[in-house]
């Protein structure tokens, strides 16, 4: 009898816990993040420069993950990764213009415009501007790093990169992106570090960072080693909050196992009080 009663009680508590975790979410799609004048002057901008907002309806001051899709800066579409759904956070999923219709630095400028829009509007979707995190896979991780490290892109919109709560690139370049090199006639095996490389913008006062890659033997050419060098240089300049994680058993397609690490990072960072 006791075991039977205990089972009922445990099931009841479990049901209450699950109910507490469930929230009502809303998805608002295809929001333009450039103003009407910019859209009127560029048909491709009007087509591509849109974002979706997925947010919990019954909360306040939720953390926001701005997610940039991968695809080598040449293809890909905005989407909400399954692992980020129903986690209590807002997800802003961004489309941006692609090579060969545009070339650098347009990709980064679009990403920055989307982040600036998020700063300006996220309170409408129950978020808080002090809890905005940038993330994305591959090319998306590169864009997240560039917007968060090179302060000039957000500054053009009156926003500050150092107001970001954190950067979590998934298997992102830290050298100049291979598509940017291709635009210059440089082969993909020739590394370059210039103003279009996150490594060029190493600085002590950058937002907190978590770098995640697949296993070094399974990743794209040198992707783990790039991130390891970036991590070391950030430590040398005494950045106070950076970590590097290598996912054994996974290659470049490592989004699924990396998402719990992103969520844990956000939980840690949001323990800090908001500024207001």
C-alpha positions in Angstrom: 0.0 0.0 0.0 2.8 2.4 0.9 4.6 1.9 -2.3 1.3 2.4 -4.2 0.6 5.7 -2.4 4.2 6.8 -3.0 3.9 6.1 -6.7 0.7 8.2 -6.9 2.3 11.1 -4.9 5.4 11.0 -7.1 3.4 11.0 -10.3 1.3 13.9 -9.0 4.4 15.9 -8.1 5.9 15.1 -11.5 2.8 16.3 -13.3 2.8 19.5 -11.3 6.5 20.0 -12.2 5.8 19.4 -15.9 2.9 21.8 -15.8 5.1 24.5 -14.2 7.6 24.0 -17.0 5.1 24.4 -19.8 4.5 27.9 -21.1 2.3 29.4 -23.8 4.6 30.5 -26.7 3.9 32.6 -29.7 5.8 32.8 -33.0 5.8 36.1 -34.9 7.3 35.6 -38.4 8.9 37.7 -41.1 9.5 41.0 -39.2 11.6 43.4 -41.3 14.6 44.7 -39.3 15.5 47.5 -41.6 13.4 50.6 -42.0 11.0 51.2 -44.9 13.4 53.5 -46.7 16.1 50.8 -46.8 13.6 48.2 -48.0 12.3 50.5 -50.7 15.8 51.0 -52.1 16.9 47.4 -52.2 14.6 44.5 -53.3 17.0 41.8 -52.1 17.2 43.5 -48.7 13.5 43.6 -48.5 13.3 39.9 -49.4 16.0 38.5 -47.0 16.3 40.9 -44.1 13.6 39.5 -41.9 13.5 37.7 -38.6 11.1 35.6 -36.5 10.5 36.0 -32.8 9.5 33.0 -30.7 8.6 34.0 -27.2 6.9 32.9 -24.0 3.7 34.9 -23.5 3.4 34.8 -19.7 6.8 35.9 -18.5 8.9 39.1 -18.2 12.6 39.8 -18.5 13.2 36.6 -20.4 16.7 36.0 -21.9 16.9 36.3 -25.7 18.9 34.2 -28.0 19.6 35.8 -31.4 20.2 32.8 -33.6 22.0 33.1 -37.0 21.7 30.1 -39.4 24.8 28.5 -41.0 25.4 27.9 -44.7 28.8 29.4 -45.5 27.3 32.8 -46.0 26.0 31.4 -49.3 22.8 29.6 -48.3 20.5 28.7 -45.4 17.2 29.9 -43.9 16.1 31.2 -40.5 14.7 28.6 -38.2 14.2 27.9 -34.5 16.4 25.0 -33.5 14.3 22.3 -31.8 16.5 22.3 -28.7 15.7 25.9 -28.0 11.9 25.6 -28.0 9.9 25.5 -24.8 12.9 26.5 -22.7 11.6 29.7 -21.2 13.8 31.9 -23.5 13.0 34.1 -26.5 14.6 33.1 -29.8 15.1 35.7 -32.5 15.9 33.8 -35.7 17.5 35.9 -38.5 17.8 35.8 -42.3 20.5 37.9 -43.9 21.7 38.5 -47.4 23.9 35.9 -49.1 26.9 35.6 -51.4 27.1 36.0 -54.4 24.3 38.6 -54.5 26.2 40.6 -51.9 29.8 40.5 -50.5 31.5 41.4 -47.3 30.8 43.3 -45.1 27.1 43.1 -45.9 26.5 39.9 -44.1 27.9 41.3 -40.9 26.0 44.6 -41.4 22.7 42.7 -41.7 23.5 40.7 -38.6 24.2 43.9 -36.6 21.0 45.5 -37.9 19.0 42.5 -36.6 20.7 42.7 -33.2 20.1 46.4 -33.0 16.4 45.8 -33.8 16.4 43.3 -30.9 17.8 45.8 -28.5 15.2 48.3 -29.6 12.2 46.0 -29.6 12.6 42.9 -27.4 10.7 44.4 -24.4 7.6 44.2 -26.6 8.1 40.4 -26.6 8.7 40.1 -22.8 12.4 40.3 -23.1 15.0 42.5 -21.5 17.8 44.3 -23.3 20.3 43.3 -20.6 19.8 39.6 -21.4 20.5 39.3 -25.2 22.8 36.5 -26.3 24.2 36.0 -29.8 24.6 32.5 -31.1 24.5 30.5 -34.4 26.2 27.6 -36.2 29.1 27.8 -38.5 28.7 31.0 -40.6 26.1 32.0 -38.0 28.7 31.6 -35.3 31.1 33.7 -37.2 28.4 36.5 -37.5 27.6 36.3 -33.8 31.3 36.7 -33.0 31.9 39.6 -35.5 28.9 41.6 -34.2 29.9 41.1 -30.6 33.6 41.7 -31.0 33.9 44.5 -33.6 32.1 47.3 -31.8 31.7 49.4 -35.0 28.8 47.5 -36.5 26.4 48.0 -33.6 27.7 51.5 -33.0 26.3 52.5 -36.4 22.8 51.8 -34.9 23.4 53.5 -31.6 23.9 50.2 -29.8 26.8 48.9 -27.8 28.4 45.5 -28.3 29.4 45.4 -24.7 25.7 45.5 -23.6 25.3 42.0 -25.0 25.0 39.4 -22.2 27.1 36.8 -24.0 28.4 35.3 -27.3 28.1 31.5 -28.0 29.4 30.7 -31.5 28.9 27.0 -32.5 31.8 25.9 -34.7 32.4 29.4 -36.0 35.4 30.8 -37.8 37.7 32.9 -35.8 39.9 33.7 -38.8 38.5 35.5 -41.8 35.6 33.5 -43.2 36.4 31.3 -46.2 33.7 32.9 -48.3 35.1 36.4 -47.7 38.5 34.9 -48.7 36.9 33.4 -51.8 35.6 36.8 -52.8 39.2 38.0 -52.9 40.5 35.0 -54.8 42.1 33.4 -51.8 41.9 29.6 -51.5 40.2 28.1 -48.5 43.4 26.5 -47.2 45.1 29.9 -46.9 44.3 31.4 -43.5 43.8 35.1 -43.2 43.4 37.3 -40.1 42.2 40.8 -40.9 39.4 43.1 -39.9 36.9 40.5 -41.0 38.3 37.9 -38.5 37.0 37.7 -34.9 40.7 37.1 -33.9 41.5 40.6 -35.1 39.2 42.0 -32.4 40.4 40.2 -29.4 39.8 42.4 -26.4 39.6 42.1 -22.6 36.2 44.0 -22.3 34.2 41.8 -24.7 31.0 40.1 -23.5 31.3 36.7 -21.8 32.0 34.0 -24.4 31.5 30.2 -24.7 33.2 28.7 -27.8 31.9 25.3 -28.8 33.3 23.1 -31.6 33.1 19.5 -32.7 36.0 17.1 -32.2 39.3 18.4 -33.7 39.8 15.3 -35.9 36.2 15.4 -37.2 35.6 19.2 -37.7 36.1 21.2 -40.8 39.7 22.1 -41.5 41.3 23.7 -38.4 38.0 24.9 -36.9 38.8 23.6 -33.4 42.4 25.0 -33.6 41.1 28.4 -34.7 38.9 28.6 -31.7 41.6 27.3 -29.4 44.0 30.0 -30.6 41.2 32.6 -30.1 40.6 31.3 -26.6 44.3 31.5 -25.7 44.6 35.1 -27.0 41.5 36.1 -25.0 43.1 34.6 -21.9 46.3 36.5 -22.6 44.5 39.8 -22.7 42.8 38.7 -19.4 39.3 38.4 -20.6 37.5 37.3 -17.4 34.8 34.9 -18.7 35.6 32.7 -21.7 35.5 28.9 -22.1 36.2 26.5 -24.9 34.4 23.2 -25.3 35.2 20.4 -27.8 32.5 17.8 -28.3 34.1 14.4 -28.7 32.3 12.2 -31.3 30.8 15.1 -33.2 32.1 16.8 -36.3 30.9 20.1 -37.8 27.2 19.1 -37.4 27.3 19.6 -33.6 24.3 21.8 -33.0 22.1 19.2 -31.1 24.7 18.3 -28.4 25.8 22.0 -28.1 22.4 23.4 -27.3 22.4 22.3 -23.6 25.8 24.0 -23.1 24.3 27.2 -24.5 21.3 27.0 -22.2 23.6 26.3 -19.2 25.7 29.3 -20.1 22.6 31.5 -20.3 21.4 30.3 -16.9 24.7 31.2 -15.4 24.9 34.6 -16.9 21.3 35.5 -16.0 21.9 34.9 -12.3 23.3 38.5 -12.4 20.7 41.2 -11.7 19.4 43.4 -14.5 20.6 47.0 -14.7 17.3 48.5 -13.8 
